[in-house]
Amino acid sequence: MTTRRTRITAALGTGVIAALALAGCVPNNVEPAAGSAALAVDSSSTDCAVSDTTAPSGNVVFTVKNSGDQVTEFYLLADDGLRIVGEVENIGPGIERDLVVRAKPGDYYTICKPGMIGAGVGKTAFTVTDSGADVELDGDLAAQVDAANANYKSYVKDQVENLVTGTEAFADAYSSGDDDLARSLYAPTRVYWERIETVAESFGDLDPSMDAREADLEEGQDWTGWHAIEKDLWPADAEAGFTAYPQEKRDSLAERLVADTYTLYADVQGLEFTLDQQANGAIGLLDEVATGKVTGEEEFWSHTDLWDFQGNIDGATVLYTGIRDILVEKDADLASKLDEEFDQLQALLDAQRVGDGFALYTELSPEEIRAFSDQVNALAEPLSELTGVLVL
């Protein structure tokens, strides 16, 4: 049997590395370690009430309870109010989930997003004071963490570089009216985005500019990015009466997408990663699968959701593989469980391969969709424990 580790090694060698039941139903049950700051967050339909606006530096655990009637998410933002330091998504009504961060002294913001769209509610300044404790890891573990962080940074840069060249080719084909070529480039190019989606989302307004779905638009919001172009490329799947975009709009959308991709490229150059960011990133990528790909809502017109699904799983697997040796030292049983669940999810995806791509989402049977949903849930439960085990 081919294992997850074998697949990743092979991918590295070839340069490839390259809300169904899940939504809010898998709380993180890791108990905070002694000395961790524990804060409660009440996310309602109109507010985001955190039990305190300060915490000492070190391990901070936000236990987020959704008291509203919509699936919600909670963010810890950097001092500019845009960059995401940590997030926990897909918290269903009445459900609790934990966000665990290893916080350095500084100024931050907390905010919740009921419905998981829009500007969010209850944005509040949050301060991490200097506890005097060393938030850095020591000895051999620190060296392993440094190596994992450096490797992931290189991976992100490589994916964005491929995204730039792929997006340029896609945009050129779209602007020139070569729709067949543009359609053929759409899903394979988006895979590079999906692999590092949680990183891209950390840059404020860049993600909605590049990846907003029509269903998620706020009133008056200018729709740009991949999915605006997707609708124009698959007009047969658009609503009745849809009119193809004029050339001026095509050119504008293509130019904006390329410009945004170059902005992303510039933004990632100075990024540095931490152990908790990597663990939370893997959890976040699986959340992306649950809220869009496994439901068929992400690629509403092209139905290429399984390409995106694979991209998210690629990214989550790379993140997990990079920190797996550290996890084995802390909880070998959890590592073994994650190995098994990643393998089973990948096997389901492999069964849907068609040539260099995948079956369209509309070609899946209800039983196949349910199998994906069940396996995403099966992986989400142990994966939700990852951050707490690594940093607490």
C-alpha positions as CSV (number, residue, x, y, z in Angstrom):
1,M,0.0,0.0,0.0
2,T,1.3,3.5,-0.9
3,T,1.5,5.6,2.2
4,R,1.0,9.3,2.6
5,R,4.7,9.7,3.3
6,T,5.7,7.8,0.1
7,R,3.4,10.0,-1.9
8,I,4.8,13.2,-0.5
9,T,8.4,12.0,-1.0
10,A,7.6,11.2,-4.7
11,A,5.9,14.6,-5.1
12,L,8.9,16.4,-3.8
13,G,11.2,14.4,-6.1
14,T,9.2,15.5,-9.1
15,G,8.7,19.1,-8.0
16,V,4.9,18.6,-7.7
17,I,4.5,19.3,-3.9
18,A,3.7,20.7,-4.7
19,A,-21.2,22.5,5.4
20,L,-22.0,19.1,5.6
21,A,-21.6,17.3,8.9
22,L,-18.2,18.9,9.6
23,A,-19.3,22.5,9.9
24,G,-18.6,23.3,13.5
25,C,-19.2,19.8,14.8
26,V,-15.6,18.9,15.9
27,P,-14.5,20.8,19.0
28,N,-10.9,20.8,20.0
29,N,-10.9,19.0,23.2
30,V,-7.2,19.5,24.1
31,E,-6.9,20.6,27.7
32,P,-4.8,23.8,28.1
33,A,-1.5,23.2,29.8
34,A,-0.6,24.8,33.1
35,G,0.4,28.4,32.5
36,S,-1.6,28.8,29.3
37,A,-3.8,31.9,29.2
38,A,-7.4,30.7,28.7
39,L,-10.0,33.1,27.4
40,A,-13.7,32.6,26.5
41,V,-15.3,34.0,23.4
42,D,-19.0,34.4,22.9
43,S,-19.7,34.7,19.2
44,S,-23.3,35.8,18.7
45,S,-25.2,37.2,15.7
46,T,-24.2,40.7,16.6
47,D,-21.1,40.6,18.8
48,C,-17.8,39.0,19.5
49,A,-17.3,39.1,23.3
50,V,-13.9,38.0,24.6
51,S,-13.6,37.5,28.3
52,D,-10.5,39.7,28.5
53,T,-8.8,42.2,26.2
54,T,-5.3,41.2,27.4
55,A,-3.3,38.1,27.9
56,P,0.3,37.4,28.9
57,S,2.7,36.3,26.1
58,G,3.1,32.6,25.6
59,N,0.4,30.0,24.9
60,V,-3.1,31.5,24.6
61,V,-6.2,29.4,24.2
62,F,-9.4,31.1,22.9
63,T,-12.4,28.9,23.5
64,V,-15.1,30.1,21.1
65,K,-18.7,29.4,21.8
66,N,-21.2,30.1,19.1
67,S,-24.4,31.5,20.7
68,G,-25.8,32.7,17.4
69,D,-27.9,31.0,14.8
70,Q,-25.3,30.9,12.0
71,V,-22.0,29.1,11.5
72,T,-19.3,31.5,12.6
73,E,-15.6,32.0,12.8
74,F,-13.2,33.8,15.1
75,Y,-10.0,35.6,14.2
76,L,-6.9,37.0,16.0
77,L,-5.6,39.8,13.7
78,A,-2.3,41.5,13.7
79,D,-1.8,45.2,14.7
80,D,-2.8,46.4,11.2
81,G,-6.3,44.8,11.6
82,L,-5.8,42.9,8.4
83,R,-3.3,40.1,8.6
84,I,-4.6,37.0,10.2
85,V,-2.4,35.6,13.1
86,G,-4.8,32.8,13.9
87,E,-8.3,31.7,13.1
88,V,-10.9,29.0,13.8
89,E,-13.7,28.4,11.4
90,N,-16.9,26.5,10.9
91,I,-18.2,26.8,14.5
92,G,-21.8,25.7,14.3
93,P,-24.6,27.1,16.6
94,G,-24.2,25.8,20.1
95,I,-20.7,24.4,19.4
96,E,-17.3,25.3,21.0
97,R,-14.0,25.2,19.3
98,D,-10.5,26.3,20.5
99,L,-8.0,28.5,18.8
100,V,-4.5,27.9,20.2
101,V,-1.7,30.4,19.5
102,R,1.8,31.0,20.7
103,A,1.5,34.8,21.1
104,K,4.4,37.3,21.4
105,P,4.0,40.7,23.1
106,G,2.2,43.2,20.9
107,D,-1.1,44.7,19.8
108,Y,-3.8,42.6,18.1
109,Y,-7.5,42.6,17.3
110,T,-10.2,40.0,17.9
111,I,-13.2,39.7,15.6
112,C,-16.0,37.2,14.7
113,K,-17.7,36.6,11.4
114,P,-21.2,35.1,11.8
115,G,-22.2,33.5,8.5
116,M,-18.5,33.5,7.6
117,I,-18.9,36.4,5.1
118,G,-18.7,40.1,5.3
119,A,-16.6,42.4,7.5
120,G,-17.4,40.7,10.8
121,V,-18.6,42.0,14.1
122,G,-17.2,43.0,17.4
123,K,-13.7,44.0,16.3
124,T,-11.9,44.8,19.5
125,A,-8.3,45.7,20.4
126,F,-6.4,43.0,22.1
127,T,-3.0,43.3,23.8
128,V,-0.5,40.6,24.6
129,T,1.7,41.8,27.5
130,D,5.2,40.7,28.1
131,S,5.0,37.8,30.7
132,G,8.8,37.6,30.9
133,A,8.5,34.0,29.8
134,D,10.6,32.7,26.9
135,V,8.2,32.0,24.0
136,E,10.9,30.3,22.0
137,L,11.5,26.6,22.0
138,D,14.9,25.2,23.1
139,G,17.4,22.6,22.0
140,D,16.7,20.0,19.3
141,L,13.0,20.7,19.2
142,A,13.7,24.4,18.3
143,A,16.0,23.3,15.5
144,Q,13.3,21.0,14.1
145,V,10.7,23.8,14.3
146,D,13.1,26.2,12.6
147,A,13.7,23.7,9.8
148,A,9.9,23.0,9.4
149,N,9.1,26.8,9.2
150,A,11.9,27.5,6.7
151,N,10.8,24.6,4.5
152,Y,7.2,25.7,4.5
153,K,8.2,29.2,3.6
154,S,10.1,27.9,0.6
155,Y,7.0,25.8,-0.3
156,V,4.7,28.8,-0.2
157,K,7.0,30.9,-2.3
158,D,7.3,28.1,-4.9
159,Q,3.5,27.7,-5.1
160,V,3.0,31.5,-5.6
161,E,5.7,31.6,-8.3
162,N,3.8,28.8,-10.1
163,L,0.5,30.7,-9.5
164,V,2.0,33.8,-11.1
165,T,3.1,32.1,-14.4
166,G,-0.1,30.1,-14.6
167,T,-2.4,33.1,-14.0
168,E,-0.6,35.1,-16.7
169,A,-1.2,32.3,-19.2
170,F,-4.8,31.9,-18.1
171,A,-5.5,35.7,-18.2
172,D,-3.9,36.0,-21.7
173,A,-6.1,33.2,-23.0
174,Y,-9.2,34.7,-21.5
175,S,-8.5,38.2,-22.8
176,S,-7.7,37.0,-26.3
177,G,-11.0,35.1,-26.5
178,D,-9.4,31.6,-26.5
179,D,-12.0,30.3,-24.2
180,D,-11.1,26.6,-24.7
181,L,-7.6,27.2,-23.6
182,A,-8.7,29.4,-20.7
183,R,-11.1,26.6,-19.5
184,S,-8.3,24.0,-19.7
185,L,-6.0,26.2,-17.6
186,Y,-8.5,27.2,-15.0
187,A,-8.5,24.3,-12.6
188,P,-4.8,23.3,-12.9
189,T,-3.8,26.9,-12.2
190,R,-6.1,27.3,-9.2
191,V,-4.5,24.3,-7.6
192,Y,-1.5,26.5,-6.7
193,W,-3.8,28.9,-5.0
194,E,-5.7,26.2,-3.1
195,R,-2.5,24.7,-1.7
196,I,-1.7,27.9,0.1
197,E,-5.2,29.3,0.5
198,T,-5.0,30.0,4.2
199,V,-1.8,32.0,3.7
200,A,-3.4,34.1,0.9
201,E,-6.4,34.7,3.2
202,S,-4.1,36.4,5.8
203,F,-3.7,39.4,3.5
204,G,-6.8,41.4,4.3
205,D,-8.8,42.3,1.2
206,L,-6.7,40.3,-1.2
207,D,-8.6,37.0,-0.8
208,P,-12.1,38.5,-1.6
209,S,-10.6,40.4,-4.5
210,M,-9.2,37.1,-6.0
211,D,-11.5,34.4,-4.8
212,A,-14.9,35.7,-3.8
213,R,-17.9,33.6,-4.8
214,E,-21.0,35.3,-6.2
215,A,-23.1,34.0,-3.3
216,D,-20.8,35.6,-0.8
217,L,-20.8,39.1,-2.2
218,E,-22.0,41.9,0.0
219,E,-24.4,44.5,-1.4
220,G,-22.5,46.9,-3.7
221,Q,-19.3,44.8,-3.7
222,D,-17.4,44.8,-6.9
223,W,-17.0,41.2,-8.1
224,T,-13.5,40.4,-9.4
225,G,-11.2,37.4,-9.4
226,W,-11.3,33.8,-10.5
227,H,-15.0,33.0,-10.0
228,A,-16.2,36.1,-11.8
229,I,-14.2,34.9,-14.8
230,E,-15.4,31.3,-14.2
231,K,-19.0,32.3,-14.7
232,D,-18.2,33.9,-18.0
233,L,-16.3,30.9,-19.2
234,W,-19.1,28.4,-18.4
235,P,-22.2,30.4,-19.6
236,A,-24.2,27.2,-20.2
237,D,-24.2,26.6,-16.4
238,A,-25.0,30.3,-15.5
239,E,-28.5,31.4,-14.7
240,A,-31.0,31.9,-17.5
241,G,-30.5,35.2,-19.3
242,F,-26.9,35.5,-18.5
243,T,-25.1,37.8,-20.9
244,A,-21.4,37.2,-21.8
245,Y,-19.1,39.9,-20.6
246,P,-18.0,42.5,-23.1
247,Q,-14.3,42.7,-24.1
248,E,-13.7,45.7,-21.8
249,K,-14.9,43.8,-18.8
250,R,-12.9,40.7,-19.8
251,D,-9.7,42.8,-20.1
252,S,-10.4,44.5,-16.7
253,L,-11.0,41.2,-14.9
254,A,-7.9,39.6,-16.4
255,E,-5.6,42.6,-15.6
256,R,-7.0,42.8,-12.0
257,L,-6.4,39.1,-11.4
258,V,-2.8,39.2,-12.6
259,A,-2.1,42.4,-10.6
260,D,-3.6,40.8,-7.5
261,T,-1.5,37.7,-8.0
262,Y,1.7,39.8,-8.2
263,T,0.6,41.6,-5.0
264,L,0.3,38.2,-3.3
265,Y,3.8,37.3,-4.7
266,A,5.3,40.4,-3.2
267,D,3.5,39.9,0.1
268,V,4.7,36.4,0.7
269,Q,8.4,37.2,0.3
270,G,8.8,38.6,3.8
271,L,6.6,36.0,5.5
272,E,7.9,34.0,8.5
273,F,6.0,31.1,10.0
274,T,5.6,29.6,13.4
275,L,4.7,26.1,14.6
276,D,1.2,27.1,15.7
277,Q,0.6,28.9,12.4
278,Q,1.5,25.7,10.5
279,A,-0.7,23.5,12.6
280,N,-3.6,25.9,12.4
281,G,-3.0,26.3,8.6
282,A,-3.5,22.5,8.1
283,I,-6.7,22.7,10.1
284,G,-7.8,25.7,8.1
285,L,-7.2,24.0,4.8
286,L,-9.4,21.1,5.8
287,D,-12.1,23.6,6.8
288,E,-11.9,25.1,3.3
289,V,-12.6,21.6,1.9
290,A,-15.7,21.2,4.2
291,T,-17.2,24.6,3.5
292,G,-16.9,24.7,-0.3
293,K,-15.2,21.8,-2.1
294,V,-17.0,18.8,-0.6
295,T,-20.3,20.6,-0.9
296,G,-19.8,21.6,-4.6
297,E,-20.3,25.3,-3.9
298,E,-16.8,26.5,-4.7
299,E,-16.8,25.9,-8.5
300,F,-20.5,26.6,-9.1
301,W,-20.2,26.8,-12.9
302,S,-17.1,24.8,-13.9
303,H,-17.8,22.0,-11.4
304,T,-14.0,21.5,-11.0
305,D,-14.3,21.3,-7.2
306,L,-12.2,18.1,-6.9
307,W,-9.2,19.9,-8.3
308,D,-9.6,22.5,-5.5
309,F,-10.2,19.7,-3.0
310,Q,-6.9,18.1,-4.0
311,G,-5.1,21.4,-3.7
312,N,-6.3,22.0,-0.2
313,I,-5.4,18.5,0.8
314,D,-2.0,18.9,-0.8
315,G,-1.4,22.0,1.3
316,A,-2.6,20.4,4.5
317,T,-0.5,17.3,3.9
318,V,2.6,19.3,3.3
319,L,2.0,21.3,6.5
320,Y,1.4,18.1,8.4
321,T,4.4,16.3,6.9
322,G,6.7,19.2,7.8
323,I,5.8,19.0,11.5
324,R,5.0,15.3,11.8
325,D,8.4,14.3,13.4
326,I,7.7,16.9,16.1
327,L,4.3,15.4,16.7
328,V,5.6,11.9,16.9
329,E,7.8,13.0,19.8
330,K,4.8,14.5,21.6
331,D,1.9,12.1,20.6
332,A,2.8,9.1,18.4
333,D,-0.8,7.8,18.6
334,L,-2.2,11.0,17.1
335,A,0.4,11.0,14.4
336,S,-0.5,7.4,13.5
337,K,-4.2,8.3,13.4
338,L,-3.6,11.3,11.2
339,D,-1.5,9.2,8.8
340,E,-4.4,6.8,8.4
341,E,-7.1,9.4,7.9
342,F,-5.0,11.4,5.4
343,D,-4.4,8.2,3.4
344,Q,-8.0,7.2,3.3
345,L,-9.1,10.7,2.2
346,Q,-6.4,10.7,-0.6
347,A,-7.6,7.2,-1.7
348,L,-11.1,8.6,-2.2
349,L,-9.7,11.4,-4.3
350,D,-7.5,9.1,-6.4
351,A,-10.6,7.0,-7.2
352,Q,-12.0,10.1,-9.0
353,R,-9.0,10.8,-11.2
354,V,-9.6,11.2,-14.9
355,G,-6.4,11.6,-17.0
356,D,-4.5,14.5,-15.4
357,G,-7.5,15.8,-13.6
358,F,-10.7,14.7,-11.9
359,A,-14.3,13.9,-12.5
360,L,-16.6,16.9,-12.5
361,Y,-18.5,17.3,-9.2
362,T,-21.8,16.9,-11.0
363,E,-20.7,13.4,-12.1
364,L,-20.4,12.2,-8.4
365,S,-23.1,10.0,-7.0
366,P,-24.8,10.9,-3.7
367,E,-23.0,8.0,-2.1
368,E,-19.6,9.2,-3.3
369,I,-20.3,12.7,-2.0
370,R,-21.3,11.3,1.4
371,A,-18.1,9.2,1.5
372,F,-16.1,12.3,1.0
373,S,-18.0,14.1,3.7
374,D,-17.7,11.3,6.2
375,Q,-13.9,11.0,5.6
376,V,-13.4,14.8,5.9
377,N,-15.1,14.5,9.3
378,A,-13.0,11.5,10.2
379,L,-9.8,13.5,9.5
380,A,-11.1,16.7,11.1
381,E,-11.5,15.2,14.5
382,P,-7.9,14.3,15.2
383,L,-6.6,17.2,13.1
384,S,-8.4,19.6,15.4
385,E,-6.1,18.4,18.3
386,L,-2.9,19.2,16.4
387,T,-2.1,22.7,17.5
388,G,-2.9,22.0,21.2
389,V,-0.7,18.9,21.3
390,L,2.2,20.7,19.6
391,V,2.4,24.0,21.5
392,L,0.7,23.4,24.9
